[in-house]
Amino acid sequence: PSLLHHFSFPRSPSPPLPPFTTQHTSITSLSSLFLHAMSVPSEFAGHDQYQISLMQEQCILVNERDEVVGAESKHVCHLMENINRGMLHRAFSVFLFNTRGELLLHQRAKSKITFPLVWTNTCCSHPLHFEAEMDRSNDNIGVKRAAVRKLEDELGIKELTTADFKYITRLHYKAASDDVWGEHEVDHILVAQKDVAHHPNPNEIEEARYFSRDEFFKFLEEAPAKGVKFSPWFGIIS
């Protein structure tokens, strides 16, 4: 049975930028810009600059027992050449329900480097390699802190705190997005139920909407005929 079948949910009531200043651009600084442009990895060609910038975040490298073994950039972690050599990192997936028992799903933005335009759970991302998000105490508090951070970044949700999340389980999976990019994760599954306002970041999310239980399973059933695709981690869970 699906992991979601095990859950029962009761029904109950940037800071401003400094002023722009114009400065003379020297030949030296312009040369530096050319050098920087030439150093951008070829796998980023044609991709969104905001998404490329996120690829510098430091993910938590783990072994198959989810023990920390190091850190590496999101860029390096998601290259299939490294994944096929066994590189594995920690991730999380949030399932957020409202008090009517409806699940918030989203379609990943077209600008995403991995798995663009696929439908998936409320929020899926990575705790980063610093102490607060690596903390495994208090029922996996570090992953919950990362979830609070990313729910605000991606969906503009500000009402959730770490206390709202229930840690359910972990899953280990590997999947290719294309010949270059993919995922190899120990994915921590978090569930929360709360009424929140969401304001999706269009650079992260194409569409977000709530599904009742019946709507959710109808959406799954009709997906192949409509050309709707789901993320591999969501497919495993659902």
Disulfide bonds with the S-S distance in Angstrom:
none
